């Protein structure tokens, strides 16, 4: 018996007609397929939603690109306006700096002129003091000359 299990046996098949019976066809037509969902009223969407055009991924990317592009254009315009304002501010500050530089140079020239005038005035004051001393000395000499001339006259007479 153990050798019988090891032998290969072949069977002949022979079919005549359909393998299904009329009862099976009846059962098949009446069965309920649980895999097909039934429509529920809360899940029913309107035809407009089904017919609504859904943009493709490329169109969405294009719209995002155009939106971002317009935002960047606005930002570029704002930055250019700010650049122009800052350029004007720089020009104003340059003009003010030049004006202050000219004022400083004028003040330095005036200071040099005042220093020169002060030196001349001190020299003239010193000279005036010397002139007074000379005048006083001359007066003293004149008085002495008068005294001496009176003495000489009195001795000669």
Secondary structure, 3 states (H helix, E strand, C coil): CHHHHHCCCCCCCCCCCCCCCHHHHHHHHHCCCCCCCCCCHHHCCCHHHHHCCCCCHHHHHHHHHHHHHHHHHHHHHHHHHHHHHHHHHHHHHHHHHHHHHHHHHHHHHHHHHHHHHHHHHHHHHHHHHHHHHHHHHHHHHHHHHHHHHHHHHHHHC
